[in-house]
Amino acid sequence: MREKINEDLKTAMKARDSARVDALRMINAALKDKDIEARGAGKTLSEDDVLALLQKMIKSRQESFDIYEKAGRMDLAGKEKGEIAIISAYLPQQLSEAEVAEAVKAAIAETDAASIKDMGKVVAALKGKYTGRMDFAKASAAVKAALAG
């Protein structure tokens, strides 16, 4: 994935696409920060770690987008939306709501979850299988609803 990001950065630089160059440099900077943090702990970044980082970046930009939109700053909101689109291109295809519901049912059955107290086990199982492919805030709500009802 890193090679693809760097290749796309070079292409964007040649095309003088400054918005794309800025977003890709931001991704590279975040990856380097995570690499340094992981090295300090004696680890290396896995693909799942990279996917989780990209999801976190998207979530942060989505929150900023919402704030800018409410404040009427459409110029800044548009910039955030553009960055979300660029970062999203490096994530695997997201699961649909129906697929998330099926994954939640399967994870509940797999972990033998019976009550809300088992929610952590179910979410951990989902994270193990679907990192980068689902929004875990929404998935957690679905798990909670399934275990409560």
C-alpha positions as CSV (number, residue, x, y, z in Angstrom):
1,M,0.0,0.0,0.0
2,R,2.9,2.4,0.8
3,E,4.3,1.9,-2.7
4,K,0.9,2.7,-4.2
5,I,0.7,5.9,-2.1
6,N,4.2,7.0,-3.1
7,E,3.6,6.2,-6.8
8,D,0.3,8.2,-6.7
9,L,2.2,11.1,-5.0
10,K,4.7,11.2,-7.8
11,T,1.9,11.1,-10.4
12,A,0.1,13.9,-8.6
13,M,3.3,16.0,-8.4
14,K,3.8,15.6,-12.2
15,A,0.2,16.5,-12.8
16,R,0.5,19.6,-10.5
17,D,-2.5,18.4,-8.5
18,S,-1.8,20.3,-5.3
19,A,-4.8,19.1,-3.3
20,R,-3.9,15.4,-4.0
21,V,-0.2,16.1,-3.3
22,D,-1.1,17.7,0.0
23,A,-3.4,14.8,1.0
24,L,-0.9,12.1,0.0
25,R,2.0,13.9,1.9
26,M,-0.3,14.1,4.9
27,I,-0.9,10.3,4.7
28,N,2.9,9.7,4.4
29,A,3.6,11.9,7.4
30,A,1.0,10.1,9.5
31,L,2.5,6.7,8.5
32,K,6.0,7.9,9.4
33,D,4.7,9.0,12.8
34,K,3.1,5.6,13.4
35,D,6.3,3.9,12.2
36,I,8.4,5.8,14.7
37,E,5.8,5.1,17.5
38,A,5.8,1.4,16.7
39,R,9.6,1.3,16.5
40,G,9.8,2.7,20.0
41,A,7.7,-0.1,21.2
42,G,9.8,-2.7,19.2
43,K,7.1,-3.4,16.7
44,T,6.5,-2.9,13.0
45,L,3.3,-1.6,11.4
46,S,1.0,-4.2,9.8
47,E,-1.5,-3.6,7.0
48,D,-4.2,-3.7,9.6
49,D,-2.5,-0.9,11.5
50,V,-2.2,1.2,8.3
51,L,-5.9,0.6,7.5
52,A,-6.9,1.6,11.1
53,L,-4.8,4.8,10.7
54,L,-6.5,5.7,7.4
55,Q,-9.9,5.1,9.0
56,K,-8.9,7.3,11.9
57,M,-7.8,10.0,9.5
58,I,-11.2,9.8,7.6
59,K,-13.1,10.0,10.9
60,S,-11.2,13.1,11.9
61,R,-11.8,14.8,8.6
62,Q,-15.5,13.8,8.7
63,E,-15.9,15.5,12.1
64,S,-14.1,18.6,10.8
65,F,-16.3,18.6,7.7
66,D,-19.4,18.6,9.9
67,I,-18.2,21.4,12.0
68,Y,-17.2,23.6,9.0
69,E,-20.5,22.8,7.3
70,K,-22.5,23.9,10.4
71,A,-20.4,27.1,10.6
72,G,-21.1,27.9,7.0
73,R,-17.4,27.6,5.9
74,M,-18.1,25.7,2.7
75,D,-14.5,26.4,1.4
76,L,-13.0,24.5,4.3
77,A,-15.7,21.8,4.2
78,G,-15.0,21.2,0.6
79,K,-11.3,20.7,1.3
80,E,-12.1,18.2,4.0
81,K,-14.5,16.3,1.7
82,G,-11.7,16.2,-0.9
83,E,-9.3,14.7,1.5
84,I,-11.8,12.1,2.7
85,A,-12.2,11.0,-1.0
86,I,-8.5,10.7,-1.5
87,I,-7.9,8.8,1.7
88,S,-10.9,6.5,1.1
89,A,-9.4,5.4,-2.2
90,Y,-6.8,3.5,-0.2
91,L,-9.2,1.6,1.9
92,P,-10.8,-1.7,0.8
93,Q,-14.4,-1.7,-0.3
94,Q,-16.6,-0.9,2.7
95,L,-19.3,-3.5,3.8
96,S,-22.9,-2.6,3.1
97,E,-25.4,-2.3,6.0
98,A,-26.7,-5.7,5.2
99,E,-23.2,-7.2,5.2
100,V,-22.4,-5.5,8.5
101,A,-25.6,-7.0,10.0
102,E,-24.7,-10.5,8.8
103,A,-21.1,-10.1,10.1
104,V,-22.5,-9.0,13.5
105,K,-24.8,-12.0,13.6
106,A,-21.9,-14.3,12.7
107,A,-19.6,-12.7,15.3
108,I,-22.2,-13.1,18.0
109,A,-22.7,-16.8,17.2
110,E,-18.9,-17.3,17.0
111,T,-18.2,-15.8,20.4
112,D,-21.3,-17.3,22.0
113,A,-22.3,-13.8,23.2
114,A,-25.5,-13.8,25.3
115,S,-25.7,-10.3,26.8
116,I,-24.4,-6.7,26.6
117,K,-21.5,-7.8,28.8
118,D,-20.1,-9.8,25.9
119,M,-20.2,-6.8,23.6
120,G,-16.4,-6.3,23.8
121,K,-15.7,-9.9,22.7
122,V,-18.0,-9.5,19.7
123,V,-16.5,-6.1,18.6
124,A,-13.0,-7.6,19.0
125,A,-13.9,-10.5,16.7
126,L,-15.3,-8.0,14.2
127,K,-12.1,-5.9,14.3
128,G,-10.0,-9.0,13.8
129,K,-11.8,-9.9,10.6
130,Y,-13.0,-6.6,9.1
131,T,-10.4,-4.0,9.9
132,G,-10.7,-1.2,7.3
133,R,-13.9,-2.6,5.8
134,M,-16.5,-1.3,8.3
135,D,-17.2,1.6,10.5
136,F,-16.8,0.2,14.0
137,A,-18.9,2.9,15.7
138,K,-21.9,1.8,13.6
139,A,-21.0,-1.9,14.1
140,S,-20.8,-1.4,17.9
141,A,-24.3,0.1,17.8
142,A,-25.5,-2.9,15.8
143,V,-23.9,-5.3,18.2
144,K,-25.5,-3.5,21.2
145,A,-28.9,-3.6,19.6
146,A,-28.6,-7.3,18.7
147,L,-27.4,-8.2,22.2
148,A,-30.0,-6.0,24.0
149,G,-33.0,-7.2,21.9
